[in-house]
Amino acid sequence: MADWLYVNRDALVPELASIHMLVSDAEEDCDRIPYVLQHLVPEAPVFPATRQNVKRAGEAWVKSFRKDDSAFCFVSGHGAVRASDAVVFLSDLNTDPTDPWGAHLNVSELATAFKAKEELKAAYFFTDACQEFSSDFVLSESHGVRIVRPLQPRQLRLAREKVLLISAASAGTVTYEGDWPRDRDNPASPCVTIGRFTQVLIDALDGASARYDDGKWVVDTGRYKLHTDLKFLYGRRSKWAAQAFNPVVLIDQNNYFPLVCPPNPRMPVFVITDPEHLMASYRLHVDDDNRAPLVSCPPNHATTWMFELDGSPDARYVVAVNGMLRFEAKFWPVGPNFLQRISVS
């Protein structure tokens, strides 16, 4: 995610000012994708995500905020849920005999506290971690790492609904790893896996969740828009269908804030015939506004046809052909289209 932020820094609506990154590897994990930006700051190594390091880096991050800044926080790891809070465990969990559960970050508490950070215009939190219930983990016995003070009652007058927090899993559920080289075509290592939520989130930010707005492409945080897109984008991975995917909005902004303006987004389009049982009877293709063919569906396709199309404000036509029968439907690829129907009756 840090690499994505850096690579897309010129497309980000909030200008990228800094990246603070902590990474912990298991001892046997020698195949993790290397941090490709390390050569840019060789004097600043990437430290492990221990309790002390998270506190140090988090406090430095918060102190760097300036008026009208936007904050972006991505956390991935092992997690739990207690009292409806999304919690992520840090790498030195269970190493302190007096506070074995202290090495954790309460992402919900942190995100809530950011509502009262007056200098921030918006804040985005994404956590890719299981939210399983643990009877041994009691929040009241250990408050964990605190980068900022929790939101106090007297701060409520300062609170603004400018924070977005999306968790990869709802309470009591687990997250799943995905095959990164196959899905993202990354040659770093055939053994590397990256969370499915992370993969789908990067797809969305890359432009699969973009909308054409006032002459430009924008991925924004409109009410439940990004959350809904994540669920549909997950559906493109047919081999993941056996496992449920249930990202949840834990904190929602009451206004939308543009996050990234992808220059040439590819729009996901899902096509189904109406009635659906005739899907395999028709050969489907898409034409541009000059009737030039753009993409064709494989023959005898019995289920929803999913493909990508260059985003455009110009009309496109999905065409169904069966012998002498020909039907078409007009649409505009100005945003993801997860239910494009074409009547064939």
C-alpha positions as CSV (number, residue, x, y, z in Angstrom):
1,M,0.0,0.0,0.0
2,A,2.9,2.4,0.7
3,D,4.2,1.6,-2.8
4,W,0.8,2.3,-4.3
5,L,0.6,5.7,-2.5
6,Y,4.1,6.6,-3.7
7,V,3.6,5.5,-7.3
8,N,0.2,7.3,-7.5
9,R,1.4,10.4,-5.6
10,D,0.7,12.7,-8.5
11,A,-2.9,11.3,-8.8
12,L,-3.7,11.7,-5.2
13,V,-6.1,14.5,-4.4
14,P,-4.5,15.2,-1.0
15,E,-0.9,15.9,-1.9
16,L,1.4,13.2,-0.5
17,A,3.6,14.7,2.2
18,S,5.1,11.7,3.9
19,I,4.9,8.0,4.3
20,H,5.5,6.3,7.7
21,M,5.9,2.5,7.3
22,L,6.4,-0.3,9.8
23,V,6.7,-4.0,8.6
24,S,7.1,-7.1,10.7
25,D,8.0,-10.4,9.1
26,A,7.8,-13.9,10.5
27,E,11.3,-15.5,10.8
28,E,10.5,-17.9,8.0
29,D,8.9,-15.3,5.7
30,C,11.7,-14.6,3.3
31,D,9.4,-14.3,0.3
32,R,7.5,-11.1,1.2
33,I,7.5,-8.6,-1.5
34,P,10.5,-6.3,-0.9
35,Y,9.9,-2.7,0.1
36,V,10.8,-1.3,-3.3
37,L,11.1,2.3,-2.1
38,Q,13.7,1.6,0.5
39,H,16.5,2.8,-1.7
40,L,14.9,6.3,-1.6
41,V,15.5,6.6,2.1
42,P,18.5,4.2,2.9
43,E,19.2,6.1,6.1
44,A,15.7,5.4,7.4
45,P,15.2,1.6,7.6
46,V,11.7,0.1,7.8
47,F,11.3,-0.9,11.5
48,P,9.1,-3.8,12.7
49,A,5.6,-3.1,13.9
50,T,6.3,-3.4,17.6
51,R,4.4,-1.5,20.4
52,Q,7.3,0.9,20.9
53,N,7.8,1.5,17.2
54,V,4.1,2.0,16.4
55,K,3.9,4.6,19.2
56,R,7.0,6.4,18.0
57,A,6.1,6.4,14.4
58,G,2.4,7.2,15.1
59,E,3.2,10.2,17.2
60,A,5.6,11.5,14.6
61,W,2.9,11.1,12.0
62,V,0.3,13.0,14.0
63,K,2.8,15.8,14.8
64,S,3.4,16.3,11.1
65,F,-0.2,17.2,10.4
66,R,-0.8,20.7,9.0
67,K,-4.0,22.6,8.4
68,D,-6.4,21.0,5.8
69,D,-4.2,17.8,5.6
70,S,-5.7,14.4,4.9
71,A,-4.5,11.3,6.7
72,F,-4.4,7.8,5.2
73,C,-3.8,4.8,7.5
74,F,-3.6,1.2,6.3
75,V,-3.1,-1.6,8.7
76,S,-2.8,-5.3,7.9
77,G,-2.1,-8.2,10.2
78,H,-3.8,-10.4,12.8
79,G,-6.7,-9.0,14.6
80,A,-9.7,-9.4,16.9
81,V,-12.8,-7.6,17.9
82,R,-13.9,-6.6,21.4
83,A,-16.7,-4.2,22.3
84,S,-17.3,-3.6,18.6
85,D,-13.7,-2.2,18.2
86,A,-11.5,-3.4,15.4
87,V,-8.1,-4.3,16.9
88,V,-4.9,-5.3,15.2
89,F,-2.2,-7.1,17.2
90,L,1.4,-6.0,17.0
91,S,4.5,-8.2,16.5
92,D,5.6,-8.2,20.1
93,L,2.2,-9.5,21.4
94,N,2.6,-11.8,24.5
95,T,6.2,-10.7,25.1
96,D,5.5,-8.5,28.1
97,P,4.6,-10.7,31.2
98,T,2.9,-7.8,33.0
99,D,0.8,-6.8,30.0
100,P,0.7,-9.7,27.5
101,W,-2.1,-8.1,25.4
102,G,-0.7,-4.6,25.5
103,A,0.9,-4.8,22.0
104,H,-2.2,-4.0,20.0
105,L,-3.6,-1.1,18.1
106,N,-7.3,-0.2,18.6
107,V,-8.0,1.1,15.1
108,S,-11.6,2.0,15.9
109,E,-10.5,4.1,18.9
110,L,-7.8,5.8,16.8
111,A,-10.1,6.6,13.9
112,T,-12.8,8.0,16.3
113,A,-10.2,10.2,17.9
114,F,-9.3,11.7,14.5
115,K,-12.8,13.2,14.3
116,A,-11.5,15.9,16.7
117,K,-8.2,16.6,15.0
118,E,-9.1,20.1,13.9
119,E,-6.2,20.5,11.4
120,L,-7.4,17.5,9.4
121,K,-9.8,17.9,6.5
122,A,-10.4,14.1,6.2
123,A,-9.0,10.8,7.4
124,Y,-9.2,7.4,5.8
125,F,-8.6,4.1,7.7
126,F,-8.5,0.6,6.1
127,T,-7.8,-2.5,8.2
128,D,-7.1,-5.8,6.6
129,A,-7.3,-8.1,9.7
130,C,-9.6,-10.8,11.1
131,Q,-12.1,-9.6,13.6
132,E,-12.5,-12.9,15.5
133,F,-13.8,-12.9,19.1
134,S,-11.2,-13.8,21.7
135,S,-12.5,-14.6,25.2
136,D,-8.9,-14.1,26.5
137,F,-8.5,-10.6,25.1
138,V,-10.1,-7.9,27.4
139,L,-9.7,-4.3,26.3
140,S,-10.4,-3.0,29.8
141,E,-7.3,-4.7,31.1
142,S,-4.9,-3.2,28.5
143,H,-5.5,-0.1,26.5
144,G,-2.8,-0.9,23.9
145,V,-0.8,1.6,21.9
146,R,-2.2,5.2,21.9
147,I,-1.0,7.6,19.3
148,V,-3.5,10.2,20.2
149,R,-5.8,10.5,23.2
150,P,-9.3,8.9,22.8
151,L,-12.1,11.2,22.0
152,Q,-13.2,12.8,25.3
153,P,-16.8,14.0,26.0
154,R,-15.6,17.6,26.1
155,Q,-14.2,17.1,22.6
156,L,-17.5,16.2,21.1
157,R,-18.1,19.8,20.0
158,L,-15.0,19.6,17.9
159,A,-15.8,16.2,16.3
160,R,-16.6,16.2,12.6
161,E,-17.8,13.2,10.6
162,K,-14.8,13.4,8.3
163,V,-13.3,10.0,9.1
164,L,-13.8,6.8,7.1
165,L,-13.0,3.4,8.6
166,I,-13.5,0.2,6.6
167,S,-12.6,-3.2,8.1
168,A,-12.0,-6.2,5.9
169,A,-14.2,-8.3,8.1
170,S,-17.2,-7.9,10.4
171,A,-17.3,-9.0,14.0
172,G,-16.6,-12.7,14.5
173,T,-15.3,-13.4,11.0
174,V,-11.9,-14.0,9.4
175,T,-10.1,-12.5,6.3
176,Y,-8.5,-14.5,3.6
177,E,-5.2,-14.4,1.7
178,G,-5.2,-14.1,-2.1
179,D,-2.7,-15.2,-4.7
180,W,-0.9,-12.0,-5.4
181,P,1.2,-13.0,-8.5
182,R,-1.8,-14.4,-10.3
183,D,-4.2,-11.6,-9.5
184,R,-1.8,-8.6,-9.6
185,D,0.8,-10.1,-12.0
186,N,3.7,-9.3,-9.6
187,P,6.8,-11.3,-10.4
188,A,8.4,-10.7,-7.0
189,S,7.8,-14.2,-5.8
190,P,5.6,-17.1,-6.6
191,C,5.0,-17.7,-2.8
192,V,3.8,-14.2,-1.9
193,T,0.2,-13.8,-0.8
194,I,-1.5,-10.6,0.0
195,G,-4.9,-10.2,1.7
196,R,-7.9,-10.3,-0.6
197,F,-9.3,-7.1,0.9
198,T,-6.0,-5.4,0.2
199,Q,-6.0,-6.6,-3.4
200,V,-9.6,-5.5,-4.0
201,L,-9.0,-2.1,-2.3
202,I,-6.0,-1.4,-4.5
203,D,-8.0,-2.4,-7.6
204,A,-10.7,0.1,-6.5
205,L,-8.2,2.9,-5.9
206,D,-6.5,2.1,-9.2
207,G,-9.7,3.2,-10.9
208,A,-12.2,0.4,-10.7
209,S,-14.2,2.5,-8.3
210,A,-13.7,5.8,-10.3
211,R,-16.6,7.9,-11.4
212,Y,-16.6,10.6,-14.1
213,D,-17.3,13.8,-12.3
214,D,-17.0,17.3,-13.7
215,G,-14.7,16.4,-16.5
216,K,-12.3,14.2,-14.4
217,W,-12.1,10.7,-13.0
218,V,-12.4,10.6,-9.2
219,V,-12.4,7.8,-6.6
220,D,-14.3,9.4,-3.7
221,T,-15.6,8.2,-0.3
222,G,-19.3,8.9,-1.0
223,R,-21.7,7.2,1.4
224,Y,-21.2,3.4,1.1
225,K,-20.0,3.7,-2.5
226,L,-16.5,2.4,-2.0
227,H,-17.7,-0.2,0.4
228,T,-20.3,-1.5,-2.1
229,D,-17.7,-1.5,-4.9
230,L,-15.3,-3.7,-2.9
231,K,-18.0,-6.4,-2.6
232,F,-18.7,-6.4,-6.3
233,L,-15.0,-6.3,-7.3
234,Y,-14.3,-9.3,-5.1
235,G,-16.9,-11.2,-7.2
236,R,-14.6,-11.0,-10.2
237,R,-12.3,-13.6,-8.6
238,S,-14.3,-16.7,-9.3
239,K,-11.8,-18.9,-7.4
240,W,-12.5,-16.9,-4.2
241,A,-16.2,-17.6,-4.3
242,A,-16.1,-20.3,-1.7
243,Q,-15.2,-17.8,1.0
244,A,-17.4,-15.0,2.2
245,F,-16.2,-11.4,1.8
246,N,-17.8,-9.0,4.2
247,P,-16.0,-5.7,4.6
248,V,-17.8,-3.3,6.9
249,V,-18.0,0.4,7.3
250,L,-17.2,1.0,11.0
251,I,-17.1,4.8,10.7
252,D,-18.6,6.7,7.9
253,Q,-18.0,10.2,6.6
254,N,-21.1,12.4,6.2
255,N,-19.5,14.2,3.2
256,Y,-17.5,12.8,0.3
257,F,-13.9,13.6,-0.2
258,P,-12.0,12.9,-3.4
259,L,-9.1,10.6,-2.7
260,V,-7.5,9.9,-6.0
261,C,-7.9,10.9,-9.6
262,P,-6.8,8.0,-11.8
263,P,-5.8,9.3,-15.2
264,N,-7.0,6.3,-17.4
265,P,-9.2,4.1,-15.3
266,R,-10.5,0.7,-16.5
267,M,-14.2,0.3,-15.7
268,P,-15.5,-3.1,-14.5
269,V,-18.7,-4.1,-16.4
270,F,-20.9,-7.0,-15.5
271,V,-23.4,-8.1,-18.2
272,I,-26.3,-10.5,-17.9
273,T,-29.1,-11.3,-20.4
274,D,-32.7,-10.8,-19.4
275,P,-34.0,-13.5,-18.9
276,E,-30.8,-14.9,-17.4
277,H,-31.2,-18.5,-18.4
278,L,-30.7,-17.5,-22.1
279,M,-27.2,-16.2,-21.4
280,A,-25.4,-19.1,-23.1
281,S,-27.7,-18.9,-26.1
282,Y,-26.2,-15.5,-27.3
283,R,-22.9,-14.3,-28.4
284,L,-22.2,-11.0,-26.7
285,H,-19.9,-8.1,-27.7
286,V,-19.4,-4.4,-27.0
287,D,-19.2,-1.7,-29.6
288,D,-18.1,1.9,-29.3
289,D,-20.2,4.8,-30.4
290,N,-18.8,4.3,-34.0
291,R,-19.9,0.7,-33.9
292,A,-16.4,-0.5,-33.8
293,P,-16.0,-3.7,-31.7
294,L,-14.2,-3.3,-28.4
295,V,-14.5,-6.7,-26.6
296,S,-16.3,-10.0,-27.2
297,C,-17.7,-12.6,-24.8
298,P,-16.6,-16.2,-25.1
299,P,-19.3,-18.4,-26.8
300,N,-21.7,-20.4,-24.6
301,H,-21.0,-18.2,-21.6
302,A,-23.6,-19.3,-19.1
303,T,-23.0,-16.9,-16.2
304,T,-22.5,-13.2,-15.7
305,W,-19.9,-11.8,-18.2
306,M,-17.3,-9.7,-16.4
307,F,-14.8,-7.6,-18.2
308,E,-13.0,-4.2,-18.1
309,L,-13.5,-1.3,-20.5
310,D,-11.6,2.0,-20.8
311,G,-13.6,4.6,-18.9
312,S,-15.3,7.1,-21.3
313,P,-18.2,9.6,-21.2
314,D,-19.1,8.3,-24.7
315,A,-21.8,5.8,-25.2
316,R,-21.1,2.1,-25.6
317,Y,-23.4,-0.7,-26.9
318,V,-23.6,-4.2,-25.5
319,V,-25.0,-6.5,-28.3
320,A,-26.4,-10.0,-28.1
321,V,-26.6,-12.1,-31.3
322,N,-28.2,-15.5,-31.9
323,G,-28.5,-16.3,-35.6
324,M,-30.9,-13.7,-37.0
325,L,-31.8,-12.4,-33.6
326,R,-30.0,-9.3,-32.5
327,F,-30.5,-7.1,-29.4
328,E,-28.6,-4.2,-28.0
329,A,-28.4,-2.0,-24.9
330,K,-26.8,1.4,-24.7
331,F,-24.7,2.4,-21.7
332,W,-22.0,4.8,-20.6
333,P,-18.8,3.6,-18.9
334,V,-18.6,6.6,-16.6
335,G,-18.3,4.4,-13.5
336,P,-18.3,0.7,-12.5
337,N,-21.3,-1.1,-13.9
338,F,-22.1,-4.1,-11.9
339,L,-25.5,-4.9,-13.4
340,Q,-25.8,-4.2,-17.1
341,R,-28.8,-6.1,-18.4
342,I,-29.6,-6.7,-22.0
343,S,-33.2,-7.8,-22.9
344,V,-33.2,-10.7,-25.4
345,S,-37.0,-11.2,-25.4
